[in-house]
Amino acid sequence: MPTERQLTVDQACREIAELRITRRIDEVIVHHTWKPTAADYRGIETVCGVRRYHQQVRGWSDNGYHVMVGPQGQIFFCRPFARSGGHTLGHNAHSIGISYIADFDAQYPETYAGLAAGQLVVAALCERFELGPEDVFFHSDVSSKTCPGSLMDRKEYRKAVKRFMNGKVKLVVLTGDERPDFVIAISEREEDWQELFGDEDHIAVDLHKHIADQGKVYMRKREGGDTDD
């Protein structure tokens, strides 16, 4: 029986916070699909296609991943969290597997608009299961594969997850560009404010695109940082 369903990042994080499962979780393992790539993405049908491949070709009972992330930050819950995954040989019993629909051997992660959405979900999983960023691993840490891609940096990924933890993140804004030049993560932590604003007490942005049916607002940093006041 199909189990995949699409959620917003906010919905996913709220549901994760309320998860009640008896399975012990020691780590979160990050993957990329490699195939399909971001360019191949066709919404939930792509996620269903991954499940069918895992069932019909691999002979598994369900999608091997618990969570999948789309190119624009779409979140899909796949295999139920209560069940061991089918994503990392020897590490499925006590882990959660999350996969980006992408090929990060060929695509730079900073050009992938959904990167931060996945990191937010990983942060929520860490909070729920009392894990730290050091408990976030790449598939390549425990296998000979490059997954989640030779262009992904685990140190930087963990740093992003750490910034998103502890319930401090208030806002994430992407430019909407092919190569996003900034991601805003406004936090109550002083060091995060300093990293974002420097010596300024605010930055100026302009509306770039509003996709109402997806609940997304894309902002572009105003050239030169000039404000109207």
C-alpha atoms as one frame of an Amber mdcrd trajectory, in Angstrom:
protein
   0.000   0.000   0.000   1.479   3.415  -0.978   2.608   5.451   2.013   4.075
   8.605   0.483   2.449  11.975   1.139   3.532  15.553   0.580   3.888  18.134
   3.361   5.218  21.625   3.786   8.411  22.001   5.798   6.417  23.428   8.695
   3.948  20.546   8.643   6.766  18.010   8.485   8.595  19.549  11.436   5.418
  19.678  13.529   4.635  16.028  12.811   8.188  14.987  13.605   8.000  16.783
  16.957   4.965  14.672  17.838   6.335  11.317  16.638   5.839   8.429  19.032
   7.785   5.346  17.986   9.454   2.601  19.986  12.346   2.070  17.564  15.612
   3.512  18.906  17.087   6.175  16.618  20.837   6.802  16.813  21.562   8.582
  13.543  20.137  10.378  10.528  21.652   9.351   7.203  21.533  11.712   4.217
  21.318  10.482   0.618  20.712  11.699  -2.915  18.774   9.703  -5.469  21.387
  10.246  -8.225  18.677   9.071 -10.607  16.141  10.641 -10.864  17.873  14.015
 -10.901  16.341  17.361 -10.011  15.617  17.912 -13.708  13.661  14.641 -13.781
  11.412  15.700 -10.893   7.678  15.517 -11.621   6.154  15.949  -8.182   4.845
  13.101  -6.095   4.881  10.814  -9.155   8.681  10.874  -8.986   8.518   9.780
  -5.352   6.056   7.021  -6.272   8.478   5.954  -9.005  11.284   5.562  -6.470
   9.008   3.425  -4.293   8.025   1.243  -7.244  11.687   0.777  -8.162  12.532
  -0.239  -4.607   9.612  -2.667  -4.530   9.735  -4.146  -8.019  13.484  -4.133
  -8.706  15.022  -4.288  -5.234  12.257  -6.479  -3.807  11.685  -4.272  -0.775
   8.330  -3.780   0.942   8.275   0.014   0.532  10.358   3.056  -0.352  13.748
   2.616   1.284  13.754   6.237   2.508  11.674   7.678   5.314  11.798  11.195
   3.854  12.430  12.587   0.377  13.092  16.229  -0.539  12.158  17.848  -3.853
  14.165  20.478  -5.747  12.088  23.395  -4.451  11.913  22.117  -0.878   8.905
  19.834  -1.245   8.867  17.323   1.625   7.553  13.784   1.268   7.076  11.312
   4.083   7.604   7.845   2.622   8.343   4.727   4.672   6.771   5.063   8.153
   9.279   6.217  10.764   8.297   3.323  13.032   9.762   0.875  10.512  13.441
   0.299   9.835  14.496   1.778   6.511  16.062   0.193   3.443  18.602   2.885
   2.656  21.953   1.980   4.263  23.178  -1.591   4.595  24.036  -2.388   8.207
  22.613   0.900   9.509  18.868   0.615   8.940  17.677  -0.647  12.317  18.396
   2.509  14.308  18.476   5.294  11.728  16.253   7.507   9.626  17.041   7.914
   5.939  16.386  11.155   4.078  17.101  11.568   0.377  17.272  14.608  -1.878
  15.876  14.101  -5.370  19.107  15.234  -6.975  22.486  14.238  -8.336  25.051
  16.053  -6.218  27.869  14.406  -8.122  26.923  16.761 -10.964  24.892  19.582
  -9.377  26.346  21.978  -6.831  24.219  21.836  -3.655  24.151  25.635  -3.378
  22.157  25.723  -6.631  19.538  23.385  -5.174  16.724  25.478  -3.706  15.467
  22.618  -1.511  18.746  22.103   0.347  17.770  24.161   3.410  14.330  22.527
   3.591  16.002  19.151   3.981  18.348  20.532   6.605  15.393  21.884   8.570
  13.767  18.442   8.549  17.034  16.820   9.631  17.283  19.373  12.455  13.731
  18.529  13.543  14.608  14.821  13.556  17.704  15.505  15.647  15.667  17.489
  18.147  12.970  14.830  18.382  15.390  11.966  18.969  17.853  13.962  21.089
  20.653  13.741  18.552  23.325  16.277  17.716  24.707  17.415  14.350  27.513
  14.908  14.903  24.873  12.164  14.567  24.066  13.249  11.004  25.971  11.105
   8.522  26.284  10.821   4.778  25.715   7.465   3.095  29.315   7.674   1.927
  30.486   7.580   5.560  29.481   3.928   5.797  29.744   2.746   2.190  31.951
   3.015  -0.882  29.369   5.213  -2.642  29.743   8.960  -3.161  26.154   9.436
  -1.909  24.847  12.070  -1.249  27.239  13.309  -3.880  30.891  14.235  -4.201
  29.943  17.937  -4.202  28.230  17.758  -0.791  30.327  18.774   2.218  29.390
  16.985   5.444  31.031  19.582   7.684  29.036  22.406   6.089  25.863  20.313
   6.137  26.212  19.651   9.845  26.866  23.335  10.502  23.610  24.213   8.742
  21.695  21.605  10.759  23.150  23.030  13.974  21.957  26.529  13.043  18.449
  25.175  12.508  18.251  23.260  15.787  16.834  24.143  19.199  13.666  25.701
  17.803  15.400  29.023  17.165  14.928  29.413  13.425  12.179  31.866  12.594
  12.438  32.380   8.827  14.078  30.869   5.778  14.111  32.892   2.556  15.592
  31.771  -0.763  16.326  34.141  -3.623  14.618  31.961  -6.207  17.650  32.291
  -8.463  19.234  29.322 -10.210  22.225  29.928  -7.944  20.805  31.335  -4.686
  23.163  33.981  -3.332  21.844  33.882   0.193  19.719  31.900   2.589  18.329
  33.719   5.609  17.979  31.823   8.853  16.911  34.369  11.446  17.654  33.042
  14.890  17.526  34.163  18.501  21.171  33.172  18.807  23.452  36.209  18.702
  26.123  34.497  16.567  23.565  33.725  13.865  22.437  37.348  13.730  26.068
  38.454  13.475  26.731  36.041  10.606  23.688  37.266   8.696  23.686  41.016
   9.359  27.284  41.860  10.293  27.300  45.375  11.687  23.887  46.230  10.230
  20.640  46.010  12.171  18.633  45.048   9.079  18.951  44.106   5.423  16.737
  45.123   2.506  14.983  42.651   0.232  12.548  42.929  -2.656   9.755  40.534
  -3.552  10.982  38.299  -6.356   8.180  35.786  -6.731   5.102  34.702  -4.794
   3.827  31.173  -5.438   0.603  31.259  -3.496  -0.515  27.676  -4.071   2.792
  26.391  -2.678   2.926  28.855   0.189   6.284  30.221  -0.956   7.625  33.751
  -1.087  10.953  34.257  -2.832  12.927  37.361  -1.945  15.936  38.961  -3.606
  18.482  40.951  -1.643  18.213  44.576  -2.725  21.195  45.704  -4.799  23.576
  47.642  -2.599  21.386  46.972   0.440  19.682  50.404   0.091  16.471  50.962
   2.026  13.605  53.351   1.510  14.016  55.136   4.841
